[in-house]
Amino acid sequence: MNRQAKSGRGLGRWLVGRRMTTAVGWTALGTLLLPFLLGIWGYVTLTAQPQHTVQITVDEGLPWQITQATVDAAMADAPVRSWEQVTLRVTDQYFTTAHQRQQEGTEGFGADLILSVHPDPLSSGLSSREATNSGVAAHPEMPTFWREYGGPADEVARLYRANLGVGQGPSGVVAAARHIGELTYSGAPRVPAAWIAWTGGTAAAALLLGTVWVRLHRRDAEVRRAFQRGQADLARVLLEEDALALTLVAVPPQQQKRHPGYQRLRRQVTEGTTPLVRREQKIADGLASTEREAWSTAARDVPGFTAQARLLAEQTEALLAAGEVLTGSRTGQGVLDRVADPLVTAARSLQARLRTAPPGTVQPGRLDELDEAVLALLAVVQKDAPSDAPGISASGRSDWDRAERRLTGVARSIRSDLERFPLGRTAEREPSHTSSDTQLRNGLGLTLRQDGGARRALAQTQAVATALLGELEGAMSAPTSSAVRSDTGDSPATRGGGQWWKRWRGSGTVIAAGMLRRGGGAGVQGLRLTGRRWLMATLLSLVIAQPLAGAWAERATPHQSWDLQGREAIRSLVVDGPNLGISPERVLDRIDGSFPEQLDVVVAVRAAEAYVTPEPVDGELHPGDVVHAEVHSVIEGAQRIRAEFPERIDPDTGELLTGQVIVPILVWEDGRRSMMDTQLPRPLVGGHAFSGGNPGLLTGVEAVSLDGRVASALADVARDLQTDPADLVEDLSEESLRLLLTLMLTVLILALAALVESFASFAWGLRGIGSLSRSGRRLRTVRRELGQLLLELDRTRLDRVAVLGAGPAGSPQEAEQRLYERALDSAWRDAEDLGNLTIGQRLRGAAEPRLERLEQAVALLQDRDSDVADRAARVLSLAR
């Protein structure tokens, strides 16, 4: 036992010591076995049958026709089954209190249990040593619960007395023995709903733990993927060490001294690589560990490592790119194009927007000034392209700064023109600077001005132009603000219900995006309910589960039914003796057709004094409506009444035959009427006896209510006859079953919620913008327009370079054509990325802004292409 306990504690420590994913996985696997084991256990329990019997021994000379022969005849159809071997002795002895409640004096009774046939005690005993009690006494070796007050022994005694009162002597003994056999059961509850709750609850718990394990496994995978991204960035840095070393050697010392930003960037890369390698190894060891603390520490360090590796990779890339320019490499031209591209794109976008503006929006010649400023910047790009003289000379940096300041001045002048109009006054738009752009400019010595320079000025002017003139309209321009308002506002079409489906679809998207949120921590992505929402889900599950469990427990718990469930009729109802105004027709109208079997009923009206002996109470024989009679006389009187109908008596047991019922009514000399216990055709099986109870109490009956009382007595007969022994098996209380079912349903609801969340999280990561959605149709149009621009790329090169750029080699038109092709390639890549967005990114609203920006970029490219084509056509027409 100690070895098993130590083994269990060792397993517990092992699970606690493992990281959460491993511990939950093993727990889920172990929990998954429980439903199968519980299912097998439940099947064995619910189908088990008692294999023992209760052996009944009857003493000689007992009253009420209780003999060994009559008892054997009463149980001839089926033996008395028991879960344990028990012997029962039936005697006419009385017991002392010590016999029944203490382990004294019953050793010589010769049986495990002793049943006294007397219906009541002799008198109130003066001490526990006086043998005056009736009921049941137990052998000292029997379990102690047989000696408890109100325990099984008292239940058996009450059942026997109730059966004796309804005319079931020998069968009453057998019924008591059957009840004893049932009380010997000590196994698991035989309530199917309880096993459903245990099996279903453990299955739901296994499902819940499984979904938690899947979530934790997904979290671990996301952490590893984030770490691998950081490792990939660090690996690129390490792989480029040789190229970086060659670049550092190739850059002349004079160039490095003239570019302090380059030297600072070089120092940051050199000093940051070695610590990051050590950090990578530490995280890798932690993620490979199975210890929870080590893994958690490493997982928390992954985001910082990934960000640092990304920054180091960008710095290395910027350092290499700057080195290409400073060493005069042929690939340095692309580096300069990257620096100039944001400025040229912003300027051309503003130029395209202003070309469609009404006359007088800006001062005459502003567009020409903007075009000249852009060409001046492009000329600097061409001038500083790698050649025999490596790097950007001091004069080149001065020219670049002068071109940017010229572009800034033109942008501010245009902004001043636009702000003359009221709608032109709007909030400023901040330009976006990526880390790689900033690092690259620093490496080349082209630092940003304190006020943001040309990019800031162009962004602010573009914001004013957009507020005044609206977005740039192209073949697939984004919807304007007014268009959006007309779709979602209180327009006549919306009020009339014409656009209800659009509003419903939009609301569903918002609800889905609000309920399903992105999981946080260590780069984990997907859908996940937060801890607070899981608490709310648990409370909601309890609210839903409680009424369902209550209704289920009430139906599943065995209990006697008050409602009459039978469909059989009374075959005959006769009154034997004075009629007393009893109408069989009125009686049958009340209760006919509600019996579990067909009955022949006799209402026996007899003189009370001839059959029972009343007992005076406080000197009166008839105090109130209830007559107190000697119990023995009542039982003997009922036996005499039964004997008056020999055709209805079973000769083997002296009890009524099946389907026979006698309702005795006693009439006293003073005219008062009383009812005895109804004589039944078979014994009561336990529980609440509707027809029997205390034979010594005779209930008074008013003359005007005889029909109703007879009908009520017959209804009680129907309730007793429809009671099945299985309805009395209460191995589990209704309250316990309700609690068990509540827990099972709560766990089941939570498991289903977790399962739905897991499926939603899986769907959240599915890629594809949806070909049938409006965004999908817009994206297809954008791709078609981009494809058309790519097909016309050769014509654009001829128009821009050969026609407009005719002259010396290295004209600004060549630089602009490179930037145009760069923007076209970038737009195509953006379209591909948009097509691969996940559903989660779409629900979070990531697709719509990017799609609008892409449409604007395509519109700008189309405008630039058409502008070049128009200008080339004019040049060619003039040349003719």
N, C-alpha and C positions, 0 to 999 in steps of 0.2 A: 504493500500500500504506500509506504514511504517512497519507494522507488518510483511508483507511478506519479505521485504528487510532485516529486522532484523533476520528473520528465515533463509534466505539464507546465511547471513553472519555467523550466528551461525553454520550452517551445514558446511560452508567452514572452519571455525576454528576447528570444530570437526575433519574433514578429515585431516587437516594439523597437528593436535595434535596427531592423531593416528600414530602408527608405519606404516612403508611403506607398509607392506603386507596388513594390514587392509584397508588402504586408497586406494591402487591400486585395491584391491578386490571389494570394494564398487563402485569405479569408473568404473571398468569393467562391473559390474552388471548393473549399470545405463546406460552405453554406449550400452550394449546389447539390451536394450529396444528401443533405438533410431531407428535402422533399421526397426523394426516393425511399429513404429509410422510414420516414414517417408514413408514407403511403403504404408500404408493406406492413408496418406495425398497425396502422389503422385498419387495413383489410383483415388482418388476422384477428384484431379485437372485435370488429363489427360482425364477423362471420363465425366467431367462436360460439360453441354450444357447451353447456355444462355436461361434464362426463361422470358425475357422481349422482347419488340419490339420497333422499332423506328416508331413513328406515323408521317406520311408525309402529310402535308397540302399544296396544290398547289394553288397559287393565280390565278385569272382569267386573260386572255389576255396575256399569256406569249408566247414568240417566240419559234421556234425550235420544234414545235409540242409538247411542254411540257404542258400537262393539267392534271387535276386530273384523268381523265379517262385513258389517255395513261400511266401515272405513275402506276395506279392500275393494268393495264394490264401487265406492265413490271414486276411487282412483284406478279403476279397471281400464279405462280408456287410455290413460297415459300415466307412467310412473312420475313420482315427484322428483324432478331434477334438481341438482344442487351443484354448486361450484366446489364444494368440499364435502367429504363424507360426514354426515350428521345423523345421529340417532335421536328420535323424539319419543318420549314416553307420555301417554295420555292417562291421567289418573284423576281420582276424585279427592286427592289430598289437598289440604290447605298448607300454605307456606308461611314461614316467619319472615320478618324483614331481613334477618341475617341470611336466610336462604336466598332471597332475591337480590340483595344489595351487597352482600359480603361473601367471601369464599368460605362459607361455613355450612356444614350440615347437609350438603348435597352429594357428597361422595358416594353414598350408598343408594342413590336413586336409580342407578343402573342405566343412565342415558346421558347424552350431552345436554339435552334440554328436556324439561318436564313441563307439560301443559296441564293445568287444572281445569276440569270441565265446568266448574262452578261459575255462574255468570257474575257473582258479586261476592265480596268478603262476608264472613260470618258477622262480624261487628268490629268496632274500632278496638284494636288491640291496645293493651295497657303497656306493653313493652315489646321490644324487637324479638323476644324469645317466644311469644305466643303465636301459634300457627293459626292465623285467622285470614290470611291473604289468599286471593286467587290470582290467576295469571300465569306467568312463565318464570321458572327458575333455571339457572344454568349450572353446569358442572364447573368445579374450580379450574379445570384445564381449558375451559372455553375463554375466548378473548374477553377483556374487561368491559367492552362496550355492551355486552349482554347484561351487565349489572348496573347500567346507568339509568338514572331517573329520566323518563321520557325517551329512552333509547329503543333499540330494536325489540327487546323483550316486551315492552309496553305496547309497541305497534302490533306485535303478533297477538297479544291478549285482546286489544281493542277489536282487531279484525275477527277474532273468534267470537267475541260477544255479539258483534253486529250481525254475524251470520246466524248465530243462535237465535237472535231476535226475529229474523226473517224466515225461520223455519229450516235452516240448513245446519243440522247437527253434525252428522258424519262428514258431509261435504265441507262444513265449516272447519273441521279438524284438518281435512286435506288442504283447504285454502290457506290455513295457518302454516301448514308444512311447506307449501309452495312458496309462501312469503319468506319463510326461514331460508329455503334454498336460494332465493334471490338475494337475501341479505348477506349471504356468505361470499358474494362477489367482492373482490378487492383489487381488481385490475384497473386499467385505464378507462376513462369515460366512454360509454357506448352511445355517444351522441354524434351522428354523422357530421353535423355542422361544426363541431369542435375539431374534428379531423380535417375538414375542409379548411378551417381557419389556420390550423397548424401547418398543414401542407402548403396551402396557398400563401400563407404569410412568409414561410421560409423560402418558397419559390420567388415571391416578390422581393424579399430581402436579397436573395441571390442575384436577381435581375438588377436591383438597385445598386448592389455592390459591383456588379459587372459593368454597369454604365459608368459608375464612379471610376472603376479601374480603366475603362476605355478613355475617360476624360484625362485621368492622370497620365496614362500612356501617351495620349496625344500631347499633353503638356510636356512630357519628357522629350517627345520627338521634336516639338517646336524648339525646346531649349537646345537640343543637339543640332538642329538645323541652323539656329541662330549662331551657335558656336562654330559650326562648320563654315558659315558665311564669314565670320571673323577670321577663322583659320585660312580661308581662301584669300582674303585680303592680305593677311600677314604673309602668306606664301608668295603672293605676287610681289610684295615688297622684298622678300628674301631672294626671290628669283631674279629680280631686277637690280640686285646689289652690284653685279658685275657691270651691267650697262650703266648704272649710276656712277660707279667708280671711274669708268672710261669717260663719262660725261664730265665728271669733276676734274679729271686730268686734262681733258680737251679744252675746257673753258680757261682762257688765259687769265692769269692773276689780275691783270689790269681790268678785265671785264668784271671779275668778281668784286674788286674793290669799288668799281663804279656802281655796283648793284648790291647795296646792303641787304635788300629784301631777299636776294638769292642766297647770300651767306647765312642769313637767319633761318631760312627754310632748310638749307643744307644741315645746319646744326640741329634743328628740331628732328629731322629724319634720322640723323646719326645717333642722337642721344635717346630717341624713343624706341628704337628697334629692339635692343637687348632686353630692357625691362619688360617689353611686351611679350617677348619669347618666353621669359621666365613665368610671366603671368599665364600664358597659354598652357604651359606644362602643369602648373598648379591646378588650373581649372580642369584640364584633361584628367588628372589623377582623381580629382573630386568627383567628376561625372562617372568615372569608371568604378568608384567605390559603391558598395552596397549599404554603407552606413548612412542613416538618414541625415545626420548633422553635416557630414562631409559633403554629401550630394547637395543639400539645400544651400550651403555656403557657396559652393561652386556655381549653382544655378543663379543665385543672386548676383554673382560677379559677371555673368555672361553678357548682359546688356552693356555694361561699361566696357568690357573687353571688345565687344563687337563695334561699339562706337569709336573706341580708340584705334582699332585696326582700320576702320573705314577712313578715319581722319589721316592716319599714317599713309594709307594707300593713296589718298587724294594728294597729300603733300609730296609723295614720291612721284606721282604722275605729273604734278605741276613742276617739280624740280627737273624731271626728264624733259618735259615740254619746253621749259625755259632754257634748259641746256641746249636743246636743238636750235633754238633761235640764237642763243649767244655764241654757239659754235658754227653757225652758218650752215646747218644741215638742210638738205633739200626738203625734209618734212617740216621744217620750221614755218613754212607758209601756212599750213593748216592750223598751227598754233596761233598765229596772228589773226587768221580768219575767225577762230573761236573767240578771241577777245573783241573783235570788231562786230561780230554777228549780232549781239543784243542791241547795239546802238543802231545799226543799219536797219534791222527789222522794225524797231520801234519808230524810227523816222519814216520808213516807207509806209507803215501802218497809218501814221498820222497824216502822211501825204495823201494816201488813198481816201481817208475819211474826209479830208478837206476838199478833194477834187469834186465830190458830190454835193458840197455845201452850196447854199444859194449865193448868188453874187453879192459882194459886200460884206460877207461874213468876216473875212480878214482883209488886211490892207493889200492892194495890188502888188504883185511881185513877191509876196511872202512864200508862195510855193516854189518859185524859182530860187529864192534864197535858201530854202530848205534843201532843194535838190543840189544846189552848189555846195552846201555844207557837207552833205553826204558824200558827194564826189570828192571833196577835198580830203575827207577821212579815208576814203578808199584809195586815193592817190598816195597817202602816207603808208597805207598797208602795202601797196605795191612797191613803194620806194624802199621800205624796210624789209622786203622779202629777202630771204637768204641769198647771198651772192658771195663774191670773193671776200667781202668785208664781213666778218662774223658779228652777230649780235645787233642790238639796236644802239645806234650811236647816240651821243648826247644831243646832236641836232635832230636825230630822228625822234627821240623822246620829246624834245621841244616842239617839233612839228605835230606830233600826236596830241600833245597837250593843247596846242593852239587850235587844232581841228576840233577837239572835243569842246573847247571853250566857245568856238564859233557856232557849233551845233547847239550848245546850251543857250547862247544868246538868241539864236533864231527861234528856238522852242519857247523861250520866255516871251519873245515879242508876239508870237502867235497866241500865246496864252493871254497876254494883255488885250489883244484884239478880241478874243472870244469872251473875256470877262466884261466887256462893255454891255453884254446882254444879261438880263436877270438870271436866266437859267444857267448861265455859264459859271455862276459862283457855286462851287460844290466842294466837297471834302477832297483833300489831296490824296492821290493814290501813291502808295509807297512802292518803289521798284523792288524787285526780288533779286537778291544776290546769292548765288549758290556758293558753297564753301570752295569748290574747285575753281570757280571763276576768280574769286578773291585771292586764293593761293597763287594762281597763275599770274595775275596782274602784279602781285607782290614780287614774284620771282623775276618778272621782266622789268621791275622798277616802275610800273604804271599803276601807282597806288590810286585809290579812289579819293576824290576831294572830300573835304569835311561836309559839304552840303550835298553829296551824292553825285555831283557833276551832271554830265549830259543825260545819263540814264534817269536820274530823278526828275530833271526838267522835262524830258520827253514823256515820262509817265504821268506827271501832273498835267501837262498840256493835253495828253490823250484823255485823261479823266474829264477835263473840262469840255473837250470836244464831244465826248460820248454823252455827257449830261445835256449838252445843248442840241446835238444833232442826232443822237441815238447811235445804236451799234451799226457797224459797217454791214451793209446788205450785200450778200452775194448769192450765188446759186443755191446755197444751203445755209442761209444766215440763221442765227439763233432767234427764237421768238422774242419779240420785244416785250417790254413791261406791260404795255397795253394789251398785247395778245394774251399774256399770262393772266391778266386780270379778267379778261373777257371769258376765259375758260373756267376760272375758279370763283369769280365774283358772283354778285347777285344780279346777273343778267336775265333778260326775259326768258331765254332758252333754258337757263338753269332753273329759274323759278317754275317754269312749266314742266320740268322733268326731262327735257330733251337731252341733258348731259349728265343725268343721274349716275349712269354707269361709270363715267370718267371720275366723278367725285368719289364714288364708292371705291374704285380701284386705287385712287390716290390715298384715300383714308386707310385702306387696308395696308398699303405700303408703309405709311407713317406708323400705324399700330405695330406692324411686324418689326419695323426698325426700332421702335421704342421698347417693345417687350424683349426682344432678342438683342443683346448688346455684346460688344466685343469683350472677350475675356482679357484680363490684364496680367501683367507679371511675366518677366523673363521671356518676352517675345511671343507669348502664347497668343494665338489667334483663333477665332471661331466664335460660336455662340455659347453663351454661358449665363445662367441666372446667377445673380449675386447672392451673397449670404443672406441679406435681408429679404430678398424675394423668395429664397428657399424657406425662410422662416414663415413668411406669409403663405407660401404654398402648403406648408405643413399645417398651419392653423386652418386654412381653407379645407384641406383634406380631412381634418378632424371634424369640422362642421358638416361636411358632406357624409362622412362615414358614420357618425353617431346615430342619426335617425335610421339609416339603412341597417346598421347593425342591430338597433333596437327592434325593428320590425322583424328582421331575420331571426333573432334570438327568441322572440315571442312565439314565432311559428315553429321553430325547431325544438324548443324545450318541451318535453312530454308533460302534458297536464290533462286533467279531466275536463271535458267540455260540458258547459251548461246548456248549450244549444242542442236541440234534438236533431240528430243527423240521419235517422232512419227513414225508410220509405215504405215500410210494411204497415198493414192495417190490422185492426183487432178483428179476429174471426167471429167472436161472439162475446157478448156482455150480458149477464143475467143477474138478477137480484134474488138471492135465496133468503127467505124470511120476509118479515114485514117490509113493504115497499118504502115507506117513509117519504114518499114523494120523489124518489130517485127516478130520473128519466134516462134510460140508456141512450136514447137518441141525442139528448142534450150533452151527455158526457162525450159521446163519440164526435159530435160536432166540434168539440173543443180540441181534441188531441188525436183524432184518427189520422192514420197515414204517416206517423212520425216515429215508428218503432223499428228497432233493428231486426225483429223477427215477428211472425204472426203469433198472436196470443189469444187464449181463451180465458176470459176474466169472469170470476164469480164475486159478487159483492155479498158477503155473508153477514146478515144482520142478526145479532144474537143478544139475549138477555145478559147484561154485564155480570150480575151477581152469580150467575151459574157458571161462569168461566174464570173470573179473576177475583182476587181478594184484595180490597183496597187497604192502604195503610193510612192510619190517621196522621195528620200533620197539625200540630198545635191543637189537638183535640177535635179536629174536623176531618170528615172523610172526603169532602169535596171542596177544598179551598180554591176558589177561582176556577179557571177553565181547565186546568191540568189536574188529573187524578193520579195520585201516587199509589201504585199497587206493588204487591210483593212480586219480585222479579220471577221467582220460581213459578208462581201461580200464573203469571202472564205467559211464560213459555209453555207451561202445561196446557193452558187454555188454547193457545194457538195450535198445539199438537192435536188437541181434541177436535178443533174445528177442521183441521186438515183430514183427520180420520173420518169425518162425516162425508167425505167425497172420495171414496176408495178408487173410483175410476180415474181419478186424477193423481193417484199416488204411485210412486215407484216401489214395488214390493221389496226390492233388494235393499233400499236405503231408508224407506219410510218418508221420503221427501217428495215434493211435487215433481211431476213429469215435466219434460221440456215443453215450453209454450203454455204452461198452466200458471195462473196467478189468482190469489185469493186476497180480497180487500176486506178485512174484518171490521165491522162497525158494532160497537156495544151500546145498548140502550139501558140506562139505569132506571130504577123504580121511580125516581122523581122526574123522569122524562128527559134527563140530560143525556147527551150522546158523546161517545168518545171513539177514537180510532186507534186500533193496534197497528203495529208494524206490518206492512204488506208482506205476504208470504210469497217468496220468489221461487222461480223454477231452477235457478242455479245460484251458487254462492257469490258473494261479493269478493272482489279480487284485491281490495285494499284501497288506500286513499280515503277520500271523503265518501261516506255511505249516505246516499240521498234517502234511501228507503228505511234504513235501520239506524240505530244509535243507542238509545237507552230504553230497553224494553219496559222498564218499570215506570215510565212516564206515559200516560195515556192522554192524548191531546183532545180537548173538547171541541165539538162541532156544532154550529148553529144549524137549525132545521132549514133555514132558507139558503144555506150554502153547501148542502150535501153534494149536489151535482159538481160544483166547483172543486170541493175537497176530494171527491173520488177522481176527477180528472187530474188534479194536481198530484195525487198519489200515483196514478198511472204514469204521469210524466216523469216522476222520480224513478219509477221502475224502468222506463226507457233509458234514463240517464245511467242507471246502474248497469243495465244490460249492455249498453254501448261502450262501456269503459273496458278498454283492452289492457291487459297487464303491461304491455309495452309503454302505455301512456303514463305509467306510474314509475318508470325507471328514471331516477333523477341522480345520475352520477355526477352531474355538473349543474350548478344553480344557474338560473337565468341571468343573474347579474354577472357571474363569472364568464358565461358564454357571450354576453353583450360586450364585456370588456375585451375578450379575446377577438371577437369579430371586428370590433372597432379598430384594434391595433392592426389586424390583417388588412382591412380595407384601406386604412391610412397608408400603410406601407405599400400596398398595391397601387394606390393613386399616385404616390410619390414615385414609385418605380416606373409607372406609365409616363408620368411627367418627365422623368429623367430620360426615358427611352425616346420620347418625342423630341426632347431637347437635343439628344445625340443625333437623331435623324435630321433635325433642323440644322444642327451644326455641320453635318455632312453636306446638306444641301447648300448651306451658307458658303461653302468653299467651292461649289461647282462653278466652272468657268463658262463664259459665253454670255453676250449681252442680250441674246434673244432675238431671233430673226423676225418674229411676228410682232414685237413691241415697236412702239413709235421710235424709241432710241435706236433699235436695230435697223429700222428703215432709214433713219437719218444717217447712220454710220455707213450703210450700203451706198447711199448717195455720195457721201464724202469720199469713199474709196473709188467710186466710179469717176468722180471729178479728178482725184489724184492720179488715177490711171490715165485719164486723158492728158493731164499735164505732163506725165512721164512720156507718153507717146509723142508729144510735141516738143520734147526737150531738145532734139537736134535743131528744129526750126528756131527755138528760142536762142540757142547758142549762136546760130548764124545772124539772127536779128541783132542781138546785143553786142556780140564781139566783132563780127565781120562788117556789119553795117554801121551801128552806132559807135562802135569802138575802133573804127578804121583810123589808122595812124600809127604812131610808134608802138612797139611791143610793150606790154606791161601797162596798158591803160587801166583806168579805174573800172571800166566796164567789165574787164576780165575778173577783177576782184568781186564785183557785184554779182557776176554770173556764178562764181564759186559759192558765194553766200546764198544765192537763190537756190542752187542745187542742194546746198547743205540744208536749207529750210525745207525743201521738198522732201529730202530723205528723212528729216526729222518728223515731218507731218505723217509720212507713210508709216514710220515706226510707231508714232502715237496712235494711229488708226489700228495697227496690229495689237498694241497693248490694250486699247479699249475693247477690242474684240475678245480679249482674254481676261477681262475683269470677272471677279467672282460675284456671286449673287449677294454676298454680304457687303462687298464694296458698293454694289449698286444700291442696296437698301440704305446704306449710310450716306448716299448722295454723292459718291465719288465719281460716278459716271457723267452726270449731267453737266457739272462745271467743265470737266475735261472735254466733253463733246462740244460744248459751246465754244471753248477756246480753239478746238481743232477746226470747227466750222469757220471761225473768224480767221484762223491762219490760212485755210484753204481759200477763203474769199480774198484775202490779201494776196496770196500767190496768183490767183486768177487775175486780180487787178493789175499786179506787176507784169504778168505775162501779156495781158491785153494792152497795157500801156506801152510795153516794149514793141509789140507788134504794130500798134498804131504809129508810134514814132518812126519805126523802121519803114513803114509804108510811106510816110510823108517824106522821109529822106530819099527813098527810091523814086518817088514821084517827082521830086525836085531835080533828081539827077537825070531824069529823062528829058 
